[in-house]
Amino acid sequence: MFTLALFSVSEKEGVELSRLVYLALITLSLIWGGSFFFIKMLLHDFGPWTIAFLRSSTGLVVIVCIMLALKKPFGIRTISWVPMTIMALINTAIPWALIALSETRLPSSMASVLNATTPVWTIIVGVLFFRSVSSKRQWLGIGIATIGLIVLLGINPVTFISVDMFGFSCMIAATFCYAVGSQLSKNLLTIGYSMYQVTFGTLLCTMIGSGIMAFSTEEISLLHLTSLSNILMLVGLGAFGSGIAYILFYFMIQKGSAEFATMVTYLVPCTAVLWGYTLLNEHIKWTLLVGLVIILTGVFIASRKNKPNHSQVQSEDQ
């Protein structure tokens, strides 16, 4: 299995390891880009909360199997479940449902582009509510990304806004949840959990939370659950997009760097647009492509870290 083999590569195999890291990056971008396609297809038979429930359930099965195969401890008694539940609801369950809801009104390609604004919202939320320190470069990036959003909305004197505002608002709300969740993770989750335990706890709490909403507000058809096409979509969305994807992401962090792993942010919208065009026959407007380029440029600038100058390095060495 590709994901299990990733962690068994020896450090002396430098060239092969480098290739595996890049292969993981491309694979992850294709998986997460395809997630928007899978959601779009599942919406024919399921509601947003049901999709979040099925997605987390399938991903949970995968991570449990991987942990059992690798003999990793679950730490059920040691996990702080209240912070974990808060994290799972804000950072996973709610945004997953909102993304599905947005795709009832937006093309999957546009939803993926809006999702790419998450790093920008993370900076804004950090500055406004968590006393994070911002820089001129970050605000420049935020300004550029905002221009990209305006282009993406297709504002013109005739129609004013050519994008469905309900779908747009749902997608922005999802990215806002991701931003809040990433900030809360620094304050709520204690250090000491393995990546497997965090993934296990997140997916378990998400499954329970979204399951309560799904069974309370939506109808779930057994006939649709047993449909072969839906099963394949759930394998792509849950098993790969929510289970294996985490392993690929953390592999890139471990064997590459956190900065390298976040490069997937720039590739996912591109692969999602490709999936939408080839599999859903979605029309690609010039505003989508231009908006994508401008938004990703803004995200890149805002996400860059300032390098310490030579004098700072010398003073630290002394």
ZIBEL-V857012 format. One record per backbone hydrogen bond with DSSP energy under -0.5 kcal/mol. CO is the residue of the C=O (numbers start at 1). NH is the residue of the N-H. Records with the same first field share a line. If there is no record, write none. Layout:
CO: NH / NH
This chain:
1: 5
2: 6
3: 7
4: 7
5: 8
6: 9
10: 13
12: 14
13: 17
14: 18
15: 19
16: 20
17: 21
18: 22
19: 23
20: 24
21: 25
22: 26
23: 27
24: 28
25: 29
26: 30
27: 31
28: 32
29: 33
30: 34
31: 35
32: 36
33: 36 / 37
34: 38
35: 39
36: 40
37: 41
38: 42
39: 43
41: 44
42: 45 / 46
47: 51
48: 52
49: 53
50: 54
51: 55
52: 56
53: 57
54: 58
55: 59
56: 60
57: 61
58: 62
59: 63
60: 64
61: 65
62: 66
63: 67
64: 68
65: 69
66: 70
67: 71 / 72
75: 79
79: 81
80: 84
81: 85
82: 86
83: 87
84: 88
85: 89
86: 90
87: 91
88: 92 / 93
89: 94
92: 96
93: 97
94: 98
95: 99
96: 100
97: 101
98: 102
99: 103
101: 104
102: 105 / 106
107: 111
108: 112
109: 113
110: 114
111: 115
112: 116
113: 116
114: 117
115: 118
116: 119
117: 120 / 121
118: 122
119: 123
120: 124
121: 125
122: 126
123: 127
124: 128
125: 129 / 130
126: 130 / 132
135: 139
136: 140
137: 141
138: 142
139: 143
140: 144
141: 145
142: 146
143: 147
144: 148
145: 149
146: 150
147: 151
148: 152
149: 153
150: 154 / 155
151: 154
153: 162 / 163
156: 160
159: 161
160: 156
164: 168
165: 169
166: 170
167: 171
168: 172
169: 173
170: 174
171: 175
172: 176
173: 177
174: 178
175: 179
176: 180
177: 181
178: 182
179: 183
180: 184
181: 185
182: 186
183: 186
184: 187 / 188
185: 189
188: 190
190: 193
194: 198
195: 199
196: 200
197: 201
198: 202
199: 203
200: 204
201: 205
202: 206
203: 207
204: 208
205: 209
206: 210
207: 211
208: 212
209: 213
210: 214
211: 215
212: 216
213: 217
214: 218
219: 221
221: 225
222: 226
224: 227
227: 231
228: 232
229: 233
230: 234
231: 235
232: 236
233: 237
234: 238 / 239
235: 240
236: 241
238: 242 / 243
239: 244
240: 245
243: 246 / 247
244: 248
245: 249
246: 250
247: 251
248: 252
249: 253
250: 254
251: 255
252: 256 / 257
257: 261
258: 262
260: 263
261: 264
262: 265
263: 266 / 267
264: 268
265: 269
267: 271
268: 272
269: 273
270: 274
271: 275
272: 276
273: 277
274: 278
275: 279 / 280
276: 280 / 282
283: 285
285: 289
286: 290
287: 291
288: 292
289: 293
290: 294
291: 295
292: 296
293: 297
294: 298
295: 299
296: 300
297: 301
298: 302
299: 303
300: 304
301: 304
309: 313
310: 314
311: 315
312: 316
313: 317
314: 318
